[in-house]
Structure formats: structure tokens, C-alpha cells
Amino acid sequence: MNAEYEDKAKDMVREAMKAQGVTVDQLTERLKAIGVDMSSGGVANKISRGGFSSAFMLQCMEAMGLEIKPLEK
């Protein structure tokens, strides 16, 4: 069951990267700028596996200048 959601998370990050025209190397540099120190290979592996934390996903979105807002209740 988790695999389905891991795939969705992976697709969200990949689609955001594509829409922003951001490569893995560029995302890595942007992540470093907000204090997330990882190698390009580490970032690529996390994204390809899809089993990353919600915090990493939010960090990626912030690094790409995308804002994810909480749903209104």
C-alpha cells in the first residue's frame, strides 16, 4: 500500500522539477542554499526510490520556489 503513495510522491517531485526546468544538480544546489546538504547522487537516489520523508518533499518544493499550502478545513 505504501508503494502507491511513494510513487505519487516521487512523481510529484519529478513533475515539479520538469515544470520548473530544474535538474538534479540544480535541485541539489538549491537544497544546499536552504541548509540541506546532500550530494547529487543522494538526491537522485531519494527521488528514484520515492520512499523519502514528507520533510524532504517539502524541502524540494521550497528549494524550487513552490509553496504547498495546508488544506482548509
PDB file of N, H, CA, C and O in Angstrom:
ATOM      1  N   MET A   1       0.822  -1.191   0.000  1.00  0.00           N
ATOM      2  CA  MET A   1       0.000   0.000   0.000  1.00  0.00           C
ATOM      3  C   MET A   1       0.871   1.261   0.000  1.00  0.00           C
ATOM      4  O   MET A   1       0.558   2.220  -0.706  1.00  0.00           O
ATOM      5  N   ASN A   2       1.955   1.275   0.778  1.00  0.00           N
ATOM      6  H   ASN A   2       2.209   0.497   1.352  1.00  0.00           H
ATOM      7  CA  ASN A   2       2.832   2.438   0.803  1.00  0.00           C
ATOM      8  C   ASN A   2       3.466   2.703  -0.551  1.00  0.00           C
ATOM      9  O   ASN A   2       3.728   3.855  -0.898  1.00  0.00           O
ATOM     10  N   ALA A   3       3.714   1.660  -1.310  1.00  0.00           N
ATOM     11  H   ALA A   3       3.501   0.725  -1.027  1.00  0.00           H
ATOM     12  CA  ALA A   3       4.373   1.818  -2.612  1.00  0.00           C
ATOM     13  C   ALA A   3       3.583   2.751  -3.523  1.00  0.00           C
ATOM     14  O   ALA A   3       4.172   3.533  -4.269  1.00  0.00           O
ATOM     15  N   GLU A   4       2.276   2.675  -3.469  1.00  0.00           N
ATOM     16  H   GLU A   4       1.797   2.039  -2.863  1.00  0.00           H
ATOM     17  CA  GLU A   4       1.432   3.543  -4.296  1.00  0.00           C
ATOM     18  C   GLU A   4       1.659   5.017  -3.942  1.00  0.00           C
ATOM     19  O   GLU A   4       1.759   5.868  -4.826  1.00  0.00           O
ATOM     20  N   TYR A   5       1.739   5.306  -2.650  1.00  0.00           N
ATOM     21  H   TYR A   5       1.659   4.615  -1.931  1.00  0.00           H
ATOM     22  CA  TYR A   5       1.925   6.683  -2.205  1.00  0.00           C
ATOM     23  C   TYR A   5       3.368   7.142  -2.409  1.00  0.00           C
ATOM     24  O   TYR A   5       3.609   8.319  -2.680  1.00  0.00           O
ATOM     25  N   GLU A   6       4.309   6.242  -2.285  1.00  0.00           N
ATOM     26  H   GLU A   6       4.113   5.287  -2.065  1.00  0.00           H
ATOM     27  CA  GLU A   6       5.701   6.578  -2.576  1.00  0.00           C
ATOM     28  C   GLU A   6       5.847   6.945  -4.045  1.00  0.00           C
ATOM     29  O   GLU A   6       6.571   7.882  -4.383  1.00  0.00           O
ATOM     30  N   ASP A   7       5.163   6.214  -4.920  1.00  0.00           N
ATOM     31  H   ASP A   7       4.575   5.453  -4.645  1.00  0.00           H
ATOM     32  CA  ASP A   7       5.197   6.534  -6.349  1.00  0.00           C
ATOM     33  C   ASP A   7       4.577   7.898  -6.623  1.00  0.00           C
ATOM     34  O   ASP A   7       5.081   8.654  -7.454  1.00  0.00           O
ATOM     35  N   LYS A   8       3.487   8.216  -5.930  1.00  0.00           N
ATOM     36  H   LYS A   8       3.078   7.602  -5.255  1.00  0.00           H
ATOM     37  CA  LYS A   8       2.845   9.521  -6.110  1.00  0.00           C
ATOM     38  C   LYS A   8       3.763  10.647  -5.671  1.00  0.00           C
ATOM     39  O   LYS A   8       3.863  11.669  -6.348  1.00  0.00           O
ATOM     40  N   ALA A   9       4.436  10.466  -4.539  1.00  0.00           N
ATOM     41  H   ALA A   9       4.355   9.635  -3.988  1.00  0.00           H
ATOM     42  CA  ALA A   9       5.362  11.485  -4.037  1.00  0.00           C
ATOM     43  C   ALA A   9       6.521  11.673  -5.012  1.00  0.00           C
ATOM     44  O   ALA A   9       6.911  12.800  -5.317  1.00  0.00           O
ATOM     45  N   LYS A  10       7.060  10.573  -5.490  1.00  0.00           N
ATOM     46  H   LYS A  10       6.743   9.657  -5.243  1.00  0.00           H
ATOM     47  CA  LYS A  10       8.164  10.622  -6.465  1.00  0.00           C
ATOM     48  C   LYS A  10       7.713  11.356  -7.721  1.00  0.00           C
ATOM     49  O   LYS A  10       8.441  12.199  -8.245  1.00  0.00           O
ATOM     50  N   ASP A  11       6.522  11.040  -8.203  1.00  0.00           N
ATOM     51  H   ASP A  11       5.930  10.355  -7.777  1.00  0.00           H
ATOM     52  CA  ASP A  11       6.003  11.697  -9.401  1.00  0.00           C
ATOM     53  C   ASP A  11       5.796  13.190  -9.179  1.00  0.00           C
ATOM     54  O   ASP A  11       6.053  13.991 -10.077  1.00  0.00           O
ATOM     55  N   MET A  12       5.331  13.571  -7.984  1.00  0.00           N
ATOM     56  H   MET A  12       5.123  12.920  -7.254  1.00  0.00           H
ATOM     57  CA  MET A  12       5.123  14.994  -7.686  1.00  0.00           C
ATOM     58  C   MET A  12       6.434  15.765  -7.758  1.00  0.00           C
ATOM     59  O   MET A  12       6.490  16.848  -8.340  1.00  0.00           O
ATOM     60  N   VAL A  13       7.478  15.214  -7.173  1.00  0.00           N
ATOM     61  H   VAL A  13       7.433  14.334  -6.700  1.00  0.00           H
ATOM     62  CA  VAL A  13       8.774  15.899  -7.195  1.00  0.00           C
ATOM     63  C   VAL A  13       9.316  15.947  -8.616  1.00  0.00           C
ATOM     64  O   VAL A  13       9.807  16.986  -9.057  1.00  0.00           O
ATOM     65  N   ARG A  14       9.234  14.843  -9.328  1.00  0.00           N
ATOM     66  H   ARG A  14       8.835  13.999  -8.970  1.00  0.00           H
ATOM     67  CA  ARG A  14       9.745  14.819 -10.718  1.00  0.00           C
ATOM     68  C   ARG A  14       8.976  15.789 -11.618  1.00  0.00           C
ATOM     69  O   ARG A  14       9.572  16.492 -12.434  1.00  0.00           O
ATOM     70  N   GLU A  15       7.649  15.822 -11.465  1.00  0.00           N
ATOM     71  H   GLU A  15       7.164  15.251 -10.802  1.00  0.00           H
ATOM     72  CA  GLU A  15       6.834  16.732 -12.283  1.00  0.00           C
ATOM     73  C   GLU A  15       7.147  18.187 -11.951  1.00  0.00           C
ATOM     74  O   GLU A  15       7.194  19.033 -12.845  1.00  0.00           O
ATOM     75  N   ALA A  16       7.362  18.482 -10.668  1.00  0.00           N
ATOM     76  H   ALA A  16       7.325  17.795  -9.942  1.00  0.00           H
ATOM     77  CA  ALA A  16       7.725  19.843 -10.266  1.00  0.00           C
ATOM     78  C   ALA A  16       9.068  20.225 -10.865  1.00  0.00           C
ATOM     79  O   ALA A  16       9.238  21.342 -11.354  1.00  0.00           O
ATOM     80  N   MET A  17      10.020  19.304 -10.830  1.00  0.00           N
ATOM     81  H   MET A  17       9.882  18.396 -10.433  1.00  0.00           H
ATOM     82  CA  MET A  17      11.338  19.568 -11.415  1.00  0.00           C
ATOM     83  C   MET A  17      11.205  19.848 -12.910  1.00  0.00           C
ATOM     84  O   MET A  17      11.804  20.791 -13.428  1.00  0.00           O
ATOM     85  N   LYS A  18      10.424  19.030 -13.590  1.00  0.00           N
ATOM     86  H   LYS A  18       9.938  18.264 -13.169  1.00  0.00           H
ATOM     87  CA  LYS A  18      10.243  19.202 -15.035  1.00  0.00           C
ATOM     88  C   LYS A  18       9.573  20.539 -15.334  1.00  0.00           C
ATOM     89  O   LYS A  18      10.003  21.257 -16.236  1.00  0.00           O
ATOM     90  N   ALA A  19       8.527  20.878 -14.588  1.00  0.00           N
ATOM     91  H   ALA A  19       8.177  20.294 -13.855  1.00  0.00           H
ATOM     92  CA  ALA A  19       7.792  22.124 -14.817  1.00  0.00           C
ATOM     93  C   ALA A  19       8.669  23.353 -14.567  1.00  0.00           C
ATOM     94  O   ALA A  19       8.524  24.374 -15.239  1.00  0.00           O
ATOM     95  N   GLN A  20       9.579  23.245 -13.596  1.00  0.00           N
ATOM     96  H   GLN A  20       9.697  22.415 -13.050  1.00  0.00           H
ATOM     97  CA  GLN A  20      10.464  24.357 -13.256  1.00  0.00           C
ATOM     98  C   GLN A  20      11.749  24.347 -14.087  1.00  0.00           C
ATOM     99  O   GLN A  20      12.533  25.295 -14.037  1.00  0.00           O
ATOM    100  N   GLY A  21      11.960  23.273 -14.848  1.00  0.00           N
ATOM    101  H   GLY A  21      11.323  22.503 -14.889  1.00  0.00           H
ATOM    102  CA  GLY A  21      13.177  23.149 -15.646  1.00  0.00           C
ATOM    103  C   GLY A  21      14.416  22.967 -14.776  1.00  0.00           C
ATOM    104  O   GLY A  21      15.488  23.486 -15.085  1.00  0.00           O
ATOM    105  N   VAL A  22      14.250  22.216 -13.670  1.00  0.00           N
ATOM    106  H   VAL A  22      13.379  21.795 -13.419  1.00  0.00           H
ATOM    107  CA  VAL A  22      15.320  22.036 -12.697  1.00  0.00           C
ATOM    108  C   VAL A  22      15.903  20.626 -12.820  1.00  0.00           C
ATOM    109  O   VAL A  22      15.170  19.637 -12.802  1.00  0.00           O
ATOM    110  N   THR A  23      17.216  20.550 -12.944  1.00  0.00           N
ATOM    111  H   THR A  23      17.812  21.353 -12.959  1.00  0.00           H
ATOM    112  CA  THR A  23      17.894  19.254 -12.978  1.00  0.00           C
ATOM    113  C   THR A  23      18.200  18.803 -11.551  1.00  0.00           C
ATOM    114  O   THR A  23      18.044  19.572 -10.602  1.00  0.00           O
ATOM    115  N   VAL A  24      18.629  17.567 -11.410  1.00  0.00           N
ATOM    116  H   VAL A  24      18.755  16.943 -12.181  1.00  0.00           H
ATOM    117  CA  VAL A  24      19.012  17.056 -10.092  1.00  0.00           C
ATOM    118  C   VAL A  24      20.168  17.873  -9.521  1.00  0.00           C
ATOM    119  O   VAL A  24      20.172  18.198  -8.334  1.00  0.00           O
ATOM    120  N   ASP A  25      21.142  18.205 -10.357  1.00  0.00           N
ATOM    121  H   ASP A  25      21.139  17.941 -11.321  1.00  0.00           H
ATOM    122  CA  ASP A  25      22.277  19.003  -9.888  1.00  0.00           C
ATOM    123  C   ASP A  25      21.824  20.384  -9.411  1.00  0.00           C
ATOM    124  O   ASP A  25      22.303  20.882  -8.393  1.00  0.00           O
ATOM    125  N   GLN A  26      20.910  20.990 -10.143  1.00  0.00           N
ATOM    126  H   GLN A  26      20.521  20.585 -10.971  1.00  0.00           H
ATOM    127  CA  GLN A  26      20.391  22.301  -9.745  1.00  0.00           C
ATOM    128  C   GLN A  26      19.574  22.195  -8.453  1.00  0.00           C
ATOM    129  O   GLN A  26      19.680  23.050  -7.573  1.00  0.00           O
ATOM    130  N   LEU A  27      18.766  21.147  -8.348  1.00  0.00           N
ATOM    131  H   LEU A  27      18.680  20.453  -9.062  1.00  0.00           H
ATOM    132  CA  LEU A  27      17.988  20.954  -7.126  1.00  0.00           C
ATOM    133  C   LEU A  27      18.914  20.753  -5.938  1.00  0.00           C
ATOM    134  O   LEU A  27      18.654  21.272  -4.853  1.00  0.00           O
ATOM    135  N   THR A  28      19.980  20.012  -6.132  1.00  0.00           N
ATOM    136  H   THR A  28      20.191  19.590  -7.013  1.00  0.00           H
ATOM    137  CA  THR A  28      20.953  19.786  -5.069  1.00  0.00           C
ATOM    138  C   THR A  28      21.542  21.105  -4.585  1.00  0.00           C
ATOM    139  O   THR A  28      21.669  21.326  -3.381  1.00  0.00           O
ATOM    140  N   GLU A  29      21.897  21.973  -5.508  1.00  0.00           N
ATOM    141  H   GLU A  29      21.794  21.794  -6.487  1.00  0.00           H
ATOM    142  CA  GLU A  29      22.449  23.281  -5.138  1.00  0.00           C
ATOM    143  C   GLU A  29      21.399  24.130  -4.426  1.00  0.00           C
ATOM    144  O   GLU A  29      21.715  24.828  -3.463  1.00  0.00           O
ATOM    145  N   ARG A  30      20.181  24.075  -4.883  1.00  0.00           N
ATOM    146  H   ARG A  30      19.924  23.507  -5.666  1.00  0.00           H
ATOM    147  CA  ARG A  30      19.109  24.840  -4.239  1.00  0.00           C
ATOM    148  C   ARG A  30      18.813  24.305  -2.842  1.00  0.00           C
ATOM    149  O   ARG A  30      18.524  25.073  -1.924  1.00  0.00           O
ATOM    150  N   LEU A  31      18.884  22.997  -2.688  1.00  0.00           N
ATOM    151  H   LEU A  31      19.118  22.373  -3.434  1.00  0.00           H
ATOM    152  CA  LEU A  31      18.687  22.407  -1.361  1.00  0.00           C
ATOM    153  C   LEU A  31      19.807  22.858  -0.419  1.00  0.00           C
ATOM    154  O   LEU A  31      19.555  23.177   0.743  1.00  0.00           O
ATOM    155  N   LYS A  32      21.043  22.882  -0.925  1.00  0.00           N
ATOM    156  H   LYS A  32      21.247  22.623  -1.869  1.00  0.00           H
ATOM    157  CA  LYS A  32      22.176  23.346  -0.106  1.00  0.00           C
ATOM    158  C   LYS A  32      21.952  24.781   0.343  1.00  0.00           C
ATOM    159  O   LYS A  32      22.316  25.145   1.461  1.00  0.00           O
ATOM    160  N   ALA A  33      21.356  25.599  -0.518  1.00  0.00           N
ATOM    161  H   ALA A  33      21.060  25.303  -1.426  1.00  0.00           H
ATOM    162  CA  ALA A  33      21.109  27.006  -0.194  1.00  0.00           C
ATOM    163  C   ALA A  33      20.125  27.167   0.962  1.00  0.00           C
ATOM    164  O   ALA A  33      20.140  28.190   1.646  1.00  0.00           O
ATOM    165  N   ILE A  34      19.269  26.164   1.188  1.00  0.00           N
ATOM    166  H   ILE A  34      19.257  25.333   0.633  1.00  0.00           H
ATOM    167  CA  ILE A  34      18.328  26.244   2.313  1.00  0.00           C
ATOM    168  C   ILE A  34      18.761  25.347   3.472  1.00  0.00           C
ATOM    169  O   ILE A  34      17.991  25.098   4.399  1.00  0.00           O
ATOM    170  N   GLY A  35      20.007  24.863   3.407  1.00  0.00           N
ATOM    171  H   GLY A  35      20.633  25.065   2.654  1.00  0.00           H
ATOM    172  CA  GLY A  35      20.570  24.122   4.528  1.00  0.00           C
ATOM    173  C   GLY A  35      20.482  22.612   4.471  1.00  0.00           C
ATOM    174  O   GLY A  35      20.760  21.940   5.464  1.00  0.00           O
ATOM    175  N   VAL A  36      20.097  22.062   3.319  1.00  0.00           N
ATOM    176  H   VAL A  36      19.871  22.608   2.513  1.00  0.00           H
ATOM    177  CA  VAL A  36      20.019  20.609   3.156  1.00  0.00           C
ATOM    178  C   VAL A  36      21.254  20.177   2.376  1.00  0.00           C
ATOM    179  O   VAL A  36      21.333  20.376   1.163  1.00  0.00           O
ATOM    180  N   ASP A  37      22.216  19.587   3.076  1.00  0.00           N
ATOM    181  H   ASP A  37      22.152  19.425   4.060  1.00  0.00           H
ATOM    182  CA  ASP A  37      23.495  19.249   2.462  1.00  0.00           C
ATOM    183  C   ASP A  37      23.516  17.777   2.051  1.00  0.00           C
ATOM    184  O   ASP A  37      23.702  16.888   2.881  1.00  0.00           O
ATOM    185  N   MET A  38      23.323  17.544   0.766  1.00  0.00           N
ATOM    186  H   MET A  38      23.172  18.267   0.092  1.00  0.00           H
ATOM    187  CA  MET A  38      23.345  16.191   0.196  1.00  0.00           C
ATOM    188  C   MET A  38      24.104  16.243  -1.120  1.00  0.00           C
ATOM    189  O   MET A  38      24.229  17.300  -1.739  1.00  0.00           O
ATOM    190  N   SER A  39      24.604  15.099  -1.535  1.00  0.00           N
ATOM    191  H   SER A  39      24.502  14.240  -1.032  1.00  0.00           H
ATOM    192  CA  SER A  39      25.230  15.009  -2.856  1.00  0.00           C
ATOM    193  C   SER A  39      24.149  14.878  -3.923  1.00  0.00           C
ATOM    194  O   SER A  39      23.009  14.520  -3.625  1.00  0.00           O
ATOM    195  N   SER A  40      24.514  15.167  -5.155  1.00  0.00           N
ATOM    196  H   SER A  40      25.440  15.457  -5.397  1.00  0.00           H
ATOM    197  CA  SER A  40      23.562  14.994  -6.265  1.00  0.00           C
ATOM    198  C   SER A  40      23.106  13.550  -6.365  1.00  0.00           C
ATOM    199  O   SER A  40      21.937  13.274  -6.638  1.00  0.00           O
ATOM    200  N   GLY A  41      24.049  12.617  -6.140  1.00  0.00           N
ATOM    201  H   GLY A  41      24.999  12.841  -5.918  1.00  0.00           H
ATOM    202  CA  GLY A  41      23.686  11.201  -6.170  1.00  0.00           C
ATOM    203  C   GLY A  41      22.694  10.846  -5.081  1.00  0.00           C
ATOM    204  O   GLY A  41      21.779  10.055  -5.307  1.00  0.00           O
ATOM    205  N   GLY A  42      22.868  11.425  -3.903  1.00  0.00           N
ATOM    206  H   GLY A  42      23.612  12.067  -3.720  1.00  0.00           H
ATOM    207  CA  GLY A  42      21.946  11.177  -2.795  1.00  0.00           C
ATOM    208  C   GLY A  42      20.554  11.698  -3.101  1.00  0.00           C
ATOM    209  O   GLY A  42      19.559  11.034  -2.813  1.00  0.00           O
ATOM    210  N   VAL A  43      20.485  12.892  -3.689  1.00  0.00           N
ATOM    211  H   VAL A  43      21.294  13.431  -3.924  1.00  0.00           H
ATOM    212  CA  VAL A  43      19.189  13.469  -4.064  1.00  0.00           C
ATOM    213  C   VAL A  43      18.532  12.606  -5.141  1.00  0.00           C
ATOM    214  O   VAL A  43      17.347  12.285  -5.047  1.00  0.00           O
ATOM    215  N   ALA A  44      19.299  12.233  -6.158  1.00  0.00           N
ATOM    216  H   ALA A  44      20.261  12.493  -6.234  1.00  0.00           H
ATOM    217  CA  ALA A  44      18.762  11.402  -7.242  1.00  0.00           C
ATOM    218  C   ALA A  44      18.252  10.066  -6.705  1.00  0.00           C
ATOM    219  O   ALA A  44      17.188   9.600  -7.111  1.00  0.00           O
ATOM    220  N   ASN A  45      19.014   9.444  -5.788  1.00  0.00           N
ATOM    221  H   ASN A  45      19.879   9.822  -5.458  1.00  0.00           H
ATOM    222  CA  ASN A  45      18.594   8.163  -5.219  1.00  0.00           C
ATOM    223  C   ASN A  45      17.307   8.298  -4.420  1.00  0.00           C
ATOM    224  O   ASN A  45      16.407   7.467  -4.541  1.00  0.00           O
ATOM    225  N   LYS A  46      17.219   9.348  -3.600  1.00  0.00           N
ATOM    226  H   LYS A  46      17.950  10.022  -3.502  1.00  0.00           H
ATOM    227  CA  LYS A  46      16.000   9.549  -2.806  1.00  0.00           C
ATOM    228  C   LYS A  46      14.786   9.680  -3.718  1.00  0.00           C
ATOM    229  O   LYS A  46      13.747   9.061  -3.488  1.00  0.00           O
ATOM    230  N   ILE A  47      14.938  10.493  -4.750  1.00  0.00           N
ATOM    231  H   ILE A  47      15.782  10.996  -4.936  1.00  0.00           H
ATOM    232  CA  ILE A  47      13.811  10.717  -5.654  1.00  0.00           C
ATOM    233  C   ILE A  47      13.459   9.443  -6.407  1.00  0.00           C
ATOM    234  O   ILE A  47      12.279   9.128  -6.561  1.00  0.00           O
ATOM    235  N   SER A  48      14.447   8.709  -6.874  1.00  0.00           N
ATOM    236  H   SER A  48      15.406   8.965  -6.748  1.00  0.00           H
ATOM    237  CA  SER A  48      14.155   7.495  -7.648  1.00  0.00           C
ATOM    238  C   SER A  48      13.509   6.411  -6.796  1.00  0.00           C
ATOM    239  O   SER A  48      12.678   5.647  -7.288  1.00  0.00           O
ATOM    240  N   ARG A  49      13.885   6.338  -5.516  1.00  0.00           N
ATOM    241  H   ARG A  49      14.560   6.959  -5.116  1.00  0.00           H
ATOM    242  CA  ARG A  49      13.264   5.356  -4.618  1.00  0.00           C
ATOM    243  C   ARG A  49      11.849   5.770  -4.249  1.00  0.00           C
ATOM    244  O   ARG A  49      10.955   4.929  -4.153  1.00  0.00           O
ATOM    245  N   GLY A  50      11.648   7.066  -4.043  1.00  0.00           N
ATOM    246  H   GLY A  50      12.374   7.749  -4.121  1.00  0.00           H
ATOM    247  CA  GLY A  50      10.322   7.553  -3.687  1.00  0.00           C
ATOM    248  C   GLY A  50       9.986   7.406  -2.219  1.00  0.00           C
ATOM    249  O   GLY A  50       8.983   7.961  -1.771  1.00  0.00           O
ATOM    250  N   GLY A  51      10.774   6.688  -1.460  1.00  0.00           N
ATOM    251  H   GLY A  51      11.589   6.237  -1.824  1.00  0.00           H
ATOM    252  CA  GLY A  51      10.473   6.455  -0.052  1.00  0.00           C
ATOM    253  C   GLY A  51      11.066   7.507   0.851  1.00  0.00           C
ATOM    254  O   GLY A  51      11.647   7.183   1.886  1.00  0.00           O
ATOM    255  N   PHE A  52      10.927   8.769   0.472  1.00  0.00           N
ATOM    256  H   PHE A  52      10.455   9.032  -0.369  1.00  0.00           H
ATOM    257  CA  PHE A  52      11.503   9.839   1.273  1.00  0.00           C
ATOM    258  C   PHE A  52      10.462  10.426   2.219  1.00  0.00           C
ATOM    259  O   PHE A  52       9.263  10.184   2.082  1.00  0.00           O
ATOM    260  N   SER A  53      10.948  11.199   3.174  1.00  0.00           N
ATOM    261  H   SER A  53      11.923  11.396   3.286  1.00  0.00           H
ATOM    262  CA  SER A  53      10.055  11.797   4.167  1.00  0.00           C
ATOM    263  C   SER A  53       9.276  12.958   3.563  1.00  0.00           C
ATOM    264  O   SER A  53       9.650  13.524   2.536  1.00  0.00           O
ATOM    265  N   SER A  54       8.197  13.286   4.228  1.00  0.00           N
ATOM    266  H   SER A  54       7.894  12.826   5.063  1.00  0.00           H
ATOM    267  CA  SER A  54       7.418  14.454   3.795  1.00  0.00           C
ATOM    268  C   SER A  54       8.268  15.716   3.946  1.00  0.00           C
ATOM    269  O   SER A  54       8.121  16.657   3.167  1.00  0.00           O
ATOM    270  N   ALA A  55       9.155  15.742   4.941  1.00  0.00           N
ATOM    271  H   ALA A  55       9.275  14.978   5.575  1.00  0.00           H
ATOM    272  CA  ALA A  55      10.033  16.893   5.130  1.00  0.00           C
ATOM    273  C   ALA A  55      10.924  17.085   3.906  1.00  0.00           C
ATOM    274  O   ALA A  55      11.106  18.215   3.454  1.00  0.00           O
ATOM    275  N   PHE A  56      11.482  16.005   3.363  1.00  0.00           N
ATOM    276  H   PHE A  56      11.335  15.087   3.731  1.00  0.00           H
ATOM    277  CA  PHE A  56      12.329  16.118   2.171  1.00  0.00           C
ATOM    278  C   PHE A  56      11.519  16.631   0.993  1.00  0.00           C
ATOM    279  O   PHE A  56      12.007  17.454   0.219  1.00  0.00           O
ATOM    280  N   MET A  57      10.303  16.161   0.848  1.00  0.00           N
ATOM    281  H   MET A  57       9.907  15.491   1.476  1.00  0.00           H
ATOM    282  CA  MET A  57       9.456  16.613  -0.253  1.00  0.00           C
ATOM    283  C   MET A  57       9.183  18.114  -0.125  1.00  0.00           C
ATOM    284  O   MET A  57       9.254  18.844  -1.113  1.00  0.00           O
ATOM    285  N   LEU A  58       8.874  18.570   1.079  1.00  0.00           N
ATOM    286  H   LEU A  58       8.816  17.977   1.882  1.00  0.00           H
ATOM    287  CA  LEU A  58       8.626  19.989   1.295  1.00  0.00           C
ATOM    288  C   LEU A  58       9.887  20.809   1.066  1.00  0.00           C
ATOM    289  O   LEU A  58       9.815  21.921   0.542  1.00  0.00           O
ATOM    290  N   GLN A  59      11.036  20.274   1.451  1.00  0.00           N
ATOM    291  H   GLN A  59      11.094  19.371   1.876  1.00  0.00           H
ATOM    292  CA  GLN A  59      12.305  20.959   1.203  1.00  0.00           C
ATOM    293  C   GLN A  59      12.546  21.102  -0.300  1.00  0.00           C
ATOM    294  O   GLN A  59      12.975  22.159  -0.763  1.00  0.00           O
ATOM    295  N   CYS A  60      12.276  20.057  -1.049  1.00  0.00           N
ATOM    296  H   CYS A  60      11.927  19.198  -0.673  1.00  0.00           H
ATOM    297  CA  CYS A  60      12.436  20.116  -2.510  1.00  0.00           C
ATOM    298  C   CYS A  60      11.522  21.173  -3.110  1.00  0.00           C
ATOM    299  O   CYS A  60      11.944  21.960  -3.957  1.00  0.00           O
ATOM    300  N   MET A  61      10.278  21.188  -2.671  1.00  0.00           N
ATOM    301  H   MET A  61       9.936  20.549  -1.982  1.00  0.00           H
ATOM    302  CA  MET A  61       9.328  22.158  -3.206  1.00  0.00           C
ATOM    303  C   MET A  61       9.756  23.583  -2.869  1.00  0.00           C
ATOM    304  O   MET A  61       9.690  24.476  -3.714  1.00  0.00           O
ATOM    305  N   GLU A  62      10.194  23.789  -1.632  1.00  0.00           N
ATOM    306  H   GLU A  62      10.248  23.063  -0.946  1.00  0.00           H
ATOM    307  CA  GLU A  62      10.668  25.120  -1.240  1.00  0.00           C
ATOM    308  C   GLU A  62      11.901  25.521  -2.042  1.00  0.00           C
ATOM    309  O   GLU A  62      12.015  26.667  -2.476  1.00  0.00           O
ATOM    310  N   ALA A  63      12.812  24.591  -2.239  1.00  0.00           N
ATOM    311  H   ALA A  63      12.719  23.660  -1.886  1.00  0.00           H
ATOM    312  CA  ALA A  63      14.030  24.871  -2.994  1.00  0.00           C
ATOM    313  C   ALA A  63      13.715  25.256  -4.435  1.00  0.00           C
ATOM    314  O   ALA A  63      14.476  25.987  -5.068  1.00  0.00           O
ATOM    315  N   MET A  64      12.594  24.762  -4.950  1.00  0.00           N
ATOM    316  H   MET A  64      11.975  24.168  -4.435  1.00  0.00           H
ATOM    317  CA  MET A  64      12.189  25.098  -6.316  1.00  0.00           C
ATOM    318  C   MET A  64      11.264  26.313  -6.356  1.00  0.00           C
ATOM    319  O   MET A  64      10.778  26.699  -7.419  1.00  0.00           O
ATOM    320  N   GLY A  65      11.025  26.912  -5.186  1.00  0.00           N
ATOM    321  H   GLY A  65      11.419  26.598  -4.322  1.00  0.00           H
ATOM    322  CA  GLY A  65      10.177  28.102  -5.137  1.00  0.00           C
ATOM    323  C   GLY A  65       8.696  27.806  -5.210  1.00  0.00           C
ATOM    324  O   GLY A  65       7.902  28.680  -5.559  1.00  0.00           O
ATOM    325  N   LEU A  66       8.318  26.589  -4.886  1.00  0.00           N
ATOM    326  H   LEU A  66       8.962  25.879  -4.603  1.00  0.00           H
ATOM    327  CA  LEU A  66       6.913  26.193  -4.908  1.00  0.00           C
ATOM    328  C   LEU A  66       6.393  26.129  -3.486  1.00  0.00           C
ATOM    329  O   LEU A  66       7.075  25.644  -2.584  1.00  0.00           O
ATOM    330  N   GLU A  67       5.189  26.619  -3.297  1.00  0.00           N
ATOM    331  H   GLU A  67       4.635  27.013  -4.030  1.00  0.00           H
ATOM    332  CA  GLU A  67       4.608  26.614  -1.962  1.00  0.00           C
ATOM    333  C   GLU A  67       3.450  25.628  -1.908  1.00  0.00           C
ATOM    334  O   GLU A  67       2.552  25.653  -2.750  1.00  0.00           O
ATOM    335  N   ILE A  68       3.489  24.770  -0.912  1.00  0.00           N
ATOM    336  H   ILE A  68       4.219  24.750  -0.228  1.00  0.00           H
ATOM    337  CA  ILE A  68       2.396  23.835  -0.688  1.00  0.00           C
ATOM    338  C   ILE A  68       1.650  24.336   0.536  1.00  0.00           C
ATOM    339  O   ILE A  68       2.200  24.382   1.637  1.00  0.00           O
ATOM    340  N   LYS A  69       0.423  24.702   0.341  1.00  0.00           N
ATOM    341  H   LYS A  69      -0.024  24.664  -0.553  1.00  0.00           H
ATOM    342  CA  LYS A  69      -0.381  25.261   1.437  1.00  0.00           C
ATOM    343  C   LYS A  69      -1.225  24.166   2.060  1.00  0.00           C
ATOM    344  O   LYS A  69      -1.664  23.242   1.376  1.00  0.00           O
ATOM    345  N   PRO A  70      -1.449  24.275   3.370  1.00  0.00           N
ATOM    346  CA  PRO A  70      -2.335  23.310   4.032  1.00  0.00           C
ATOM    347  C   PRO A  70      -3.757  23.427   3.478  1.00  0.00           C
ATOM    348  O   PRO A  70      -4.186  24.501   3.055  1.00  0.00           O
ATOM    349  N   LEU A  71      -4.462  22.327   3.488  1.00  0.00           N
ATOM    350  H   LEU A  71      -4.114  21.455   3.832  1.00  0.00           H
ATOM    351  CA  LEU A  71      -5.857  22.332   3.047  1.00  0.00           C
ATOM    352  C   LEU A  71      -6.708  23.059   4.069  1.00  0.00           C
ATOM    353  O   LEU A  71      -6.468  22.955   5.272  1.00  0.00           O
ATOM    354  N   GLU A  72      -7.697  23.790   3.596  1.00  0.00           N
ATOM    355  H   GLU A  72      -7.893  23.874   2.619  1.00  0.00           H
ATOM    356  CA  GLU A  72      -8.621  24.444   4.521  1.00  0.00           C
ATOM    357  C   GLU A  72      -9.586  23.412   5.064  1.00  0.00           C
ATOM    358  O   GLU A  72     -10.009  22.493   4.363  1.00  0.00           O
ATOM    359  N   LYS A  73      -9.919  23.584   6.316  1.00  0.00           N
ATOM    360  H   LYS A  73      -9.576  24.330   6.886  1.00  0.00           H
ATOM    361  CA  LYS A  73     -10.848  22.637   6.956  1.00  0.00           C
ATOM    362  C   LYS A  73     -12.272  23.044   6.750  1.00  0.00           C
ATOM    363  O   LYS A  73     -13.183  22.362   7.220  1.00  0.00           O
TER     364      LYS A  73
END
